[in-house]
Amino acid sequence: MARDVYSTGIERFFEDDEIIVSKTDLKGRLTYCNDVFLRLAGYTEQECLGQPHSLIRHPHMPRCIFQLLWETIQDGKEIFAYVVNRCKNGDHYWVIAHVTPSRDKTGSIVGYHSNRRVPDRKILEGTIIPLYEELLSIERRHANRKDGLKASSEMIKQLLGEKKVQYDEFIARLQAA
């Protein structure tokens, strides 16, 4: 499903007691979306199922964070990450996502499951948005997208190295502060 990367600059919100839920297959194609997901993103279930989860990828989301997310879940681990998503009409919404592998009875990974909650605005505005703007700026400085991704990945690795934490611990410490 082709779509523009048009952004309105308008942020949408959801309630603290709501959870956005989606499931994908191993290739990231949507196999389930709950009503909160559909309402907030502005899509119908028919428009979503079978489509790549990147359908809601916002152009201001650093690629290196998605790379880190995919590496983590494909390794069989869970991850928490702040994510800005794009609605069908170009609006956006922020979430704190908890993404986990889904396993069959034998323990094999058969897909991925994500629960998203309302993010902490103080963390979002004080840490995440400035960090993501810097990462995105690094990515955009390179004419070659692969070079941009490599450079932003190095920057996030350097930041985590200075703090002597892995990404999940970095996010957990932000949440606990």
Summary of the structure (lengths in Angstrom):
residues: 177
radius of gyration: 16.0
end to end distance: 40.6
largest distance: 45.7
contacts: 505
relative contact order: 0.16
helix: 43%
strand: 24%
